[in-house]
Amino acid sequence: MAGQISPTRSALLASKASLKTATGGADLLKRKRDALIGEFFALVKDALSAREQLAGVSKGAYTSLFGAKAWDSPEAVESLSLAGTGDYAVDMQIESIYGVKVPRINVPERTQQASFSPINVGARTIQAATDFGGVMEAIVKVAATETKLRRIGEEIKKTSRRVNALEQVVIPGIQDDIRFIRGVLDQREREESFRLKKIKAKLEREKNEENVQAGQHGTAAD
């Protein structure tokens, strides 16, 4: 960039302003990145907890399912599962975490009413249906948490790339411009100082010569 910039005092002031802006921007981005990292690790704990909960309810649900199939026959259980028509709706909103848009999902309360007629249905099948409702709830919690985790992780990577670009490319480039401009301006000042000294010495020499000539004319007149 140094070869493309005009080495003037106005350009020096503009480069200093750009350096201040870039440095401030890098500091802001680093603070944002640090805040996101803290949020990320907090969400990691929530994600692990949600995964553990999913594993626990899934184990219990499949145990109930195996028991239902043993008592009510696999055909009866599968037929009842196909007969279920209940929808599972969630309330999802978008919230901002340090500028990152992430979903906030509110898990609805599970209804205790079965989606099929309990007539001629064994207690184990009803229990299995109830347990798998818990599995669905746990899956939604995992999805919500891990979606937040993924988006914040992506924003951390993007912010880190921007910080690196500022600190390793933009700011050093501006600093090079400032050094180049200062070097040219300092050289011009030295050259101007040298030129002024030569002019001053010439003027003093001419003045001395005039004084000498004036003194000689005065002596001749005497």
Buried (B, 14 or more C-beta within 10 A) or exposed (E): EBEEBEBEEEBBEBBBEBBEEBBEBBEEBBEBBEBBBEBBEEBBEBBEEBBEBBEEBBEBBBEBBBBBBEEBEEEBBEEBBEEEEEEEEBEEEEEEBBEBEBBEBEBEEEEEEBBBEEEEBBEBBBBBBBBBBBBBBBBBBBBBBBBBBEBBBEBBEBBBEBBEBBBEEBBEBBEBBBEBBEEBBEEEEEEEEEEEEEEEEEEEEEEEEEEEEEEEEEEEEE
